[in-house]
Structures are given as C-alpha cells and as structure tokens.
Amino acid sequence: QLQLVESGGGLVQPGGSLRLSCQASGSALNYRAVAWFRHAVGKERERISCINIRGSYTYYADSVKGRFTISRDNAKNAAYLQMNSLNPEDTGVYFCATADGTGWGGCPNIEHYDVWGQGTQVTVSS
C-alpha cells in the first residue's frame, strides 16, 4: 500500500528557502502524478503545484509561480518542492498527494488525489 512521508519543513525567515521532500514507500510513484497542497490557518486547502508522471508537465498556482519548483525522481520514489523567496503568506502545512496519472497529459483534477502524506509545517517569520 502506497504511503507518503513529507519532510523538510521548518521555520525560515522571509526571503529564505526550503526544500520539501515527499518520500513514497509500499509502491512505486512511476504511474502516479504528484501534487503539493498547502493549508494555511483560516484558508482553504490550495493545490500549489503538481507534476505529471513523466515530469514533462508542471503546474503552479499564481501565488507561488516563479518562486517554487516541483520535481520528481522516480528512481528514488520521491518528489520535491523547492521553495525560494519565501514570505509570511507561505506559512502553512504542506501536504504531498498522489493520483493515478495514467491517461492524463497534465495533472489529474484535484478530486483524484487519493493518497496523502501527514503534512509538514512551514513557518515563515522574522
């Protein structure tokens, strides 16, 4: 059974960087799209980035475009989110999630993400 574990969160000053990791176990990520979601206090959960099974398509929410980079390494059964130029509005719990990516040229719709990690807290504060 596929399981996901996020790591790499923490406290960072505005303008700083963090790299989140999403490590899969129990099954391969090869045929699954991967997305990162963010849940901030008082806000709805937001999909901020996703990557298709080949890594040939990526999506970024406007709020992170140009600052965050999603990637995947199928050989390591992992995905990553490089976050640069962080600001306090990036504070929240970050979750990785996966969906069956076969048949999708891009990323599956949000409702298809059926395996989730436990989340990692990112706090951007001076």
CYANA upper distance limits for C-alpha pairs under 8 A (distance plus 0.5 A):
  1 GLN  CA     25 SER  CA      8.39
  1 GLN  CA     26 GLY  CA      5.54
  1 GLN  CA     27 SER  CA      6.66
  2 LEU  CA     24 ALA  CA      7.22
  2 LEU  CA     25 SER  CA      6.22
  2 LEU  CA     26 GLY  CA      5.13
  2 LEU  CA     27 SER  CA      5.37
  2 LEU  CA     28 ALA  CA      8.05
  2 LEU  CA    115 VAL  CA      7.79
  3 GLN  CA     24 ALA  CA      6.10
  3 GLN  CA     25 SER  CA      5.81
  3 GLN  CA     26 GLY  CA      6.68
  3 GLN  CA     27 SER  CA      8.21
  3 GLN  CA    115 VAL  CA      7.58
  3 GLN  CA    116 TRP  CA      7.97
  3 GLN  CA    117 GLY  CA      7.51
  4 LEU  CA     22 CYS  CA      6.78
  4 LEU  CA     23 GLN  CA      6.09
  4 LEU  CA     24 ALA  CA      5.09
  4 LEU  CA     25 SER  CA      7.06
  4 LEU  CA     96 CYS  CA      7.87
  4 LEU  CA     97 ALA  CA      8.06
  4 LEU  CA    115 VAL  CA      7.96
  4 LEU  CA    116 TRP  CA      6.77
  4 LEU  CA    117 GLY  CA      5.09
  4 LEU  CA    118 GLN  CA      8.13
  5 VAL  CA     21 SER  CA      8.46
  5 VAL  CA     22 CYS  CA      6.02
  5 VAL  CA     23 GLN  CA      5.72
  5 VAL  CA     24 ALA  CA      7.04
  5 VAL  CA    117 GLY  CA      5.68
  5 VAL  CA    118 GLN  CA      7.06
  5 VAL  CA    119 GLY  CA      8.12
  6 GLU  CA     20 LEU  CA      7.38
  6 GLU  CA     21 SER  CA      5.97
  6 GLU  CA     22 CYS  CA      4.97
  6 GLU  CA     23 GLN  CA      6.90
  6 GLU  CA     95 PHE  CA      7.51
  6 GLU  CA     96 CYS  CA      7.31
  6 GLU  CA    117 GLY  CA      6.75
  6 GLU  CA    118 GLN  CA      7.48
  6 GLU  CA    119 GLY  CA      6.44
  6 GLU  CA    120 THR  CA      6.47
  7 SER  CA     20 LEU  CA      6.21
  7 SER  CA     21 SER  CA      5.73
  7 SER  CA     22 CYS  CA      7.14
  7 SER  CA    120 THR  CA      6.61
  8 GLY  CA     18 LEU  CA      7.37
  8 GLY  CA     19 ARG  CA      6.34
  8 GLY  CA     20 LEU  CA      5.02
  8 GLY  CA     21 SER  CA      6.62
  8 GLY  CA    120 THR  CA      7.80
  9 GLY  CA     18 LEU  CA      7.50
  9 GLY  CA     19 ARG  CA      8.08
  9 GLY  CA     20 LEU  CA      6.77
  9 GLY  CA    120 THR  CA      5.86
  9 GLY  CA    121 GLN  CA      5.81
  9 GLY  CA    122 VAL  CA      5.41
  9 GLY  CA    123 THR  CA      8.42
 10 GLY  CA    120 THR  CA      8.42
 10 GLY  CA    121 GLN  CA      6.61
 10 GLY  CA    122 VAL  CA      5.49
 10 GLY  CA    123 THR  CA      6.58
 11 LEU  CA    122 VAL  CA      6.64
 11 LEU  CA    123 THR  CA      5.23
 11 LEU  CA    124 VAL  CA      6.39
 11 LEU  CA    125 SER  CA      7.62
 12 VAL  CA     16 GLY  CA      6.50
 12 VAL  CA     17 SER  CA      7.72
 12 VAL  CA     18 LEU  CA      8.19
 12 VAL  CA     86 LEU  CA      8.49
 12 VAL  CA    122 VAL  CA      8.30
 12 VAL  CA    123 THR  CA      6.80
 12 VAL  CA    124 VAL  CA      5.49
 12 VAL  CA    125 SER  CA      6.81
 12 VAL  CA    126 SER  CA      8.18
 13 GLN  CA     86 LEU  CA      8.17
 13 GLN  CA     87 ASN  CA      8.33
 13 GLN  CA    124 VAL  CA      5.94
 13 GLN  CA    125 SER  CA      5.58
 13 GLN  CA    126 SER  CA      5.52
 14 PRO  CA     85 SER  CA      7.51
 14 PRO  CA     86 LEU  CA      5.91
 14 PRO  CA     87 ASN  CA      5.28
 14 PRO  CA     88 PRO  CA      7.03
 14 PRO  CA    124 VAL  CA      6.29
 14 PRO  CA    125 SER  CA      6.53
 14 PRO  CA    126 SER  CA      6.97
 15 GLY  CA     84 ASN  CA      7.59
 15 GLY  CA     85 SER  CA      4.73
 15 GLY  CA     86 LEU  CA      5.43
 15 GLY  CA     87 ASN  CA      6.72
 16 GLY  CA     84 ASN  CA      6.69
 16 GLY  CA     85 SER  CA      6.00
 16 GLY  CA     86 LEU  CA      5.98
 17 SER  CA     82 GLN  CA      8.01
 17 SER  CA     83 MET  CA      5.88
 17 SER  CA     84 ASN  CA      4.90
 17 SER  CA     85 SER  CA      6.70
 17 SER  CA     86 LEU  CA      6.67
 18 LEU  CA     82 GLN  CA      6.70
 18 LEU  CA     83 MET  CA      5.73
 18 LEU  CA     84 ASN  CA      7.24
 19 ARG  CA     80 TYR  CA      7.38
 19 ARG  CA     81 LEU  CA      6.12
 19 ARG  CA     82 GLN  CA      4.93
 19 ARG  CA     83 MET  CA      6.41
 20 LEU  CA     80 TYR  CA      5.99
 20 LEU  CA     81 LEU  CA      5.48
 20 LEU  CA     82 GLN  CA      6.88
 20 LEU  CA     83 MET  CA      8.32
 21 SER  CA     78 ALA  CA      7.53
 21 SER  CA     79 ALA  CA      6.43
 21 SER  CA     80 TYR  CA      5.02
 21 SER  CA     81 LEU  CA      7.04
 22 CYS  CA     78 ALA  CA      5.97
 22 CYS  CA     79 ALA  CA      5.58
 22 CYS  CA     80 TYR  CA      6.49
 22 CYS  CA     96 CYS  CA      6.78
 22 CYS  CA    117 GLY  CA      8.40
 23 GLN  CA     77 ASN  CA      6.90
 23 GLN  CA     78 ALA  CA      5.08
 23 GLN  CA     79 ALA  CA      7.22
 24 ALA  CA     28 ALA  CA      7.76
 24 ALA  CA     29 LEU  CA      7.47
 24 ALA  CA     77 ASN  CA      6.11
 24 ALA  CA     78 ALA  CA      6.30
 25 SER  CA     77 ASN  CA      7.93
 28 ALA  CA     74 ASN  CA      8.29
 28 ALA  CA     77 ASN  CA      6.72
 29 LEU  CA     33 ALA  CA      8.16
 29 LEU  CA     53 ILE  CA      8.42
 29 LEU  CA     74 ASN  CA      6.87
 29 LEU  CA     77 ASN  CA      6.23
 29 LEU  CA     78 ALA  CA      7.90
 30 ASN  CA     53 ILE  CA      6.65
 30 ASN  CA     54 ARG  CA      8.44
 30 ASN  CA     74 ASN  CA      6.29
 30 ASN  CA     77 ASN  CA      8.12
 31 TYR  CA     53 ILE  CA      6.05
 31 TYR  CA    100 ASP  CA      6.82
 31 TYR  CA    101 GLY  CA      6.12
 31 TYR  CA    102 THR  CA      6.57
 32 ARG  CA     52 ASN  CA      7.91
 32 ARG  CA     53 ILE  CA      6.06
 32 ARG  CA     98 THR  CA      6.41
 32 ARG  CA     99 ALA  CA      5.78
 32 ARG  CA    100 ASP  CA      5.06
 32 ARG  CA    101 GLY  CA      5.01
 32 ARG  CA    102 THR  CA      7.62
 33 ALA  CA     50 CYS  CA      7.71
 33 ALA  CA     51 ILE  CA      6.35
 33 ALA  CA     52 ASN  CA      5.11
 33 ALA  CA     53 ILE  CA      5.43
 33 ALA  CA     98 THR  CA      5.96
 33 ALA  CA     99 ALA  CA      5.81
 33 ALA  CA    100 ASP  CA      6.72
 33 ALA  CA    101 GLY  CA      5.21
 33 ALA  CA    107 CYS  CA      6.85
 33 ALA  CA    108 PRO  CA      7.69
 34 VAL  CA     50 CYS  CA      6.05
 34 VAL  CA     51 ILE  CA      6.01
 34 VAL  CA     52 ASN  CA      7.20
 34 VAL  CA     53 ILE  CA      8.15
 34 VAL  CA     79 ALA  CA      7.77
 34 VAL  CA     96 CYS  CA      7.42
 34 VAL  CA     97 ALA  CA      6.27
 34 VAL  CA     98 THR  CA      5.02
 34 VAL  CA     99 ALA  CA      7.19
 35 ALA  CA     47 ARG  CA      7.52
 35 ALA  CA     48 ILE  CA      8.14
 35 ALA  CA     49 SER  CA      6.06
 35 ALA  CA     50 CYS  CA      4.42
 35 ALA  CA     51 ILE  CA      6.87
 35 ALA  CA     96 CYS  CA      6.12
 35 ALA  CA     97 ALA  CA      5.84
 35 ALA  CA     98 THR  CA      6.71
 36 TRP  CA     47 ARG  CA      6.49
 36 TRP  CA     48 ILE  CA      6.37
 36 TRP  CA     49 SER  CA      5.81
 36 TRP  CA     50 CYS  CA      6.70
 36 TRP  CA     81 LEU  CA      8.21
 36 TRP  CA     94 TYR  CA      7.24
 36 TRP  CA     95 PHE  CA      6.11
 36 TRP  CA     96 CYS  CA      4.99
 36 TRP  CA     97 ALA  CA      6.88
 37 PHE  CA     45 ARG  CA      7.08
 37 PHE  CA     46 GLU  CA      5.88
 37 PHE  CA     47 ARG  CA      4.74
 37 PHE  CA     48 ILE  CA      6.01
 37 PHE  CA     49 SER  CA      7.64
 37 PHE  CA     94 TYR  CA      6.15
 37 PHE  CA     95 PHE  CA      5.58
 37 PHE  CA     96 CYS  CA      6.72
 37 PHE  CA     97 ALA  CA      8.11
 38 ARG  CA     45 ARG  CA      6.11
 38 ARG  CA     46 GLU  CA      5.75
 38 ARG  CA     47 ARG  CA      6.88
 38 ARG  CA     48 ILE  CA      7.16
 38 ARG  CA     92 GLY  CA      6.62
 38 ARG  CA     93 VAL  CA      6.16
 38 ARG  CA     94 TYR  CA      5.05
 38 ARG  CA     95 PHE  CA      6.79
 39 HIS  CA     43 LYS  CA      7.21
 39 HIS  CA     44 GLU  CA      6.81
 39 HIS  CA     45 ARG  CA      4.85
 39 HIS  CA     46 GLU  CA      6.86
 39 HIS  CA     92 GLY  CA      5.85
 39 HIS  CA     93 VAL  CA      5.70
 39 HIS  CA     94 TYR  CA      6.98
 40 ALA  CA     44 GLU  CA      7.64
 40 ALA  CA     45 ARG  CA      7.55
 40 ALA  CA     91 THR  CA      6.90
 40 ALA  CA     92 GLY  CA      4.71
 40 ALA  CA     93 VAL  CA      6.90
 41 VAL  CA     92 GLY  CA      7.33
 47 ARG  CA     61 ALA  CA      7.62
 47 ARG  CA    110 ILE  CA      8.22
 48 ILE  CA     59 TYR  CA      8.27
 48 ILE  CA     60 TYR  CA      6.02
 48 ILE  CA     61 ALA  CA      5.28
 48 ILE  CA     63 SER  CA      8.18
 48 ILE  CA     64 VAL  CA      7.37
 49 SER  CA     58 THR  CA      7.60
 49 SER  CA     59 TYR  CA      5.64
 49 SER  CA     60 TYR  CA      4.93
 49 SER  CA     61 ALA  CA      6.79
 49 SER  CA     70 ILE  CA      7.27
 50 CYS  CA     58 THR  CA      6.09
 50 CYS  CA     59 TYR  CA      5.71
 50 CYS  CA     60 TYR  CA      7.45
 50 CYS  CA     70 ILE  CA      7.46
 50 CYS  CA    107 CYS  CA      6.91
 51 ILE  CA     55 GLY  CA      6.22
 51 ILE  CA     56 SER  CA      8.06
 51 ILE  CA     57 TYR  CA      6.22
 51 ILE  CA     58 THR  CA      5.00
 51 ILE  CA     59 TYR  CA      7.10
 51 ILE  CA     70 ILE  CA      7.34
 51 ILE  CA     71 SER  CA      7.57
 51 ILE  CA     72 ARG  CA      8.26
 51 ILE  CA    106 GLY  CA      8.02
 51 ILE  CA    107 CYS  CA      6.81
 52 ASN  CA     56 SER  CA      7.05
 52 ASN  CA     57 TYR  CA      6.01
 52 ASN  CA     58 THR  CA      7.15
 52 ASN  CA    101 GLY  CA      7.01
 52 ASN  CA    104 TRP  CA      8.16
 52 ASN  CA    105 GLY  CA      7.66
 52 ASN  CA    106 GLY  CA      6.13
 52 ASN  CA    107 CYS  CA      5.81
 53 ILE  CA    101 GLY  CA      6.36
 53 ILE  CA    102 THR  CA      8.03
 55 GLY  CA     71 SER  CA      7.55
 55 GLY  CA     72 ARG  CA      7.30
 57 TYR  CA    105 GLY  CA      8.06
 57 TYR  CA    106 GLY  CA      6.15
 57 TYR  CA    107 CYS  CA      8.05
 58 THR  CA     70 ILE  CA      7.82
 58 THR  CA    106 GLY  CA      7.87
 58 THR  CA    107 CYS  CA      8.15
 59 TYR  CA    107 CYS  CA      8.22
 60 TYR  CA     64 VAL  CA      6.89
 60 TYR  CA     65 LYS  CA      5.89
 60 TYR  CA     68 PHE  CA      8.35
 61 ALA  CA     65 LYS  CA      6.51
 64 VAL  CA     68 PHE  CA      6.18
 67 ARG  CA     83 MET  CA      6.66
 67 ARG  CA     84 ASN  CA      5.66
 67 ARG  CA     85 SER  CA      6.67
 67 ARG  CA     86 LEU  CA      8.33
 68 PHE  CA     81 LEU  CA      7.18
 68 PHE  CA     82 GLN  CA      5.94
 68 PHE  CA     83 MET  CA      4.97
 68 PHE  CA     84 ASN  CA      6.52
 69 THR  CA     81 LEU  CA      6.14
 69 THR  CA     82 GLN  CA      5.52
 69 THR  CA     83 MET  CA      7.13
 70 ILE  CA     79 ALA  CA      7.95
 70 ILE  CA     80 TYR  CA      6.19
 70 ILE  CA     81 LEU  CA      5.06
 70 ILE  CA     82 GLN  CA      6.86
 71 SER  CA     79 ALA  CA      6.19
 71 SER  CA     80 TYR  CA      5.74
 71 SER  CA     81 LEU  CA      7.04
 72 ARG  CA     77 ASN  CA      8.42
 72 ARG  CA     78 ALA  CA      6.38
 72 ARG  CA     79 ALA  CA      4.51
 72 ARG  CA     80 TYR  CA      6.50
 73 ASP  CA     77 ASN  CA      6.56
 73 ASP  CA     78 ALA  CA      5.94
 73 ASP  CA     79 ALA  CA      6.53
 74 ASN  CA     78 ALA  CA      6.71
 74 ASN  CA     79 ALA  CA      8.41
 86 LEU  CA     90 ASP  CA      6.86
 86 LEU  CA    124 VAL  CA      7.26
 87 ASN  CA     91 THR  CA      8.15
 87 ASN  CA    124 VAL  CA      6.43
 87 ASN  CA    125 SER  CA      8.22
 88 PRO  CA    123 THR  CA      7.80
 88 PRO  CA    124 VAL  CA      5.22
 88 PRO  CA    125 SER  CA      6.40
 89 GLU  CA    124 VAL  CA      8.17
 90 ASP  CA    122 VAL  CA      8.03
 90 ASP  CA    123 THR  CA      7.96
 90 ASP  CA    124 VAL  CA      7.19
 91 THR  CA    121 GLN  CA      8.28
 91 THR  CA    122 VAL  CA      5.85
 91 THR  CA    123 THR  CA      5.10
 91 THR  CA    124 VAL  CA      5.97
 92 GLY  CA    121 GLN  CA      6.44
 92 GLY  CA    122 VAL  CA      5.96
 92 GLY  CA    123 THR  CA      6.98
 93 VAL  CA    119 GLY  CA      6.35
 93 VAL  CA    120 THR  CA      5.92
 93 VAL  CA    121 GLN  CA      4.89
 93 VAL  CA    122 VAL  CA      6.53
 94 TYR  CA    119 GLY  CA      5.73
 94 TYR  CA    120 THR  CA      5.78
 94 TYR  CA    121 GLN  CA      6.72
 94 TYR  CA    122 VAL  CA      7.52
 95 PHE  CA    116 TRP  CA      7.42
 95 PHE  CA    117 GLY  CA      6.37
 95 PHE  CA    118 GLN  CA      7.17
 95 PHE  CA    119 GLY  CA      4.87
 95 PHE  CA    120 THR  CA      7.11
 96 CYS  CA    116 TRP  CA      6.51
 96 CYS  CA    117 GLY  CA      6.16
 96 CYS  CA    119 GLY  CA      7.65
 97 ALA  CA    113 TYR  CA      6.49
 97 ALA  CA    114 ASP  CA      7.59
 97 ALA  CA    115 VAL  CA      5.97
 97 ALA  CA    116 TRP  CA      4.87
 97 ALA  CA    117 GLY  CA      6.84
 98 THR  CA    113 TYR  CA      5.68
 98 THR  CA    114 ASP  CA      6.85
 98 THR  CA    115 VAL  CA      5.91
 98 THR  CA    116 TRP  CA      7.24
 99 ALA  CA    108 PRO  CA      7.30
 99 ALA  CA    112 HIS  CA      6.09
 99 ALA  CA    113 TYR  CA      4.83
 99 ALA  CA    114 ASP  CA      6.38
 99 ALA  CA    115 VAL  CA      7.46
100 ASP  CA    108 PRO  CA      8.17
100 ASP  CA    112 HIS  CA      7.96
100 ASP  CA    113 TYR  CA      8.21
101 GLY  CA    107 CYS  CA      7.48
101 GLY  CA    108 PRO  CA      6.96
104 TRP  CA    108 PRO  CA      6.78
108 PRO  CA    112 HIS  CA      6.74
108 PRO  CA    113 TYR  CA      8.15
109 ASN  CA    113 TYR  CA      8.25
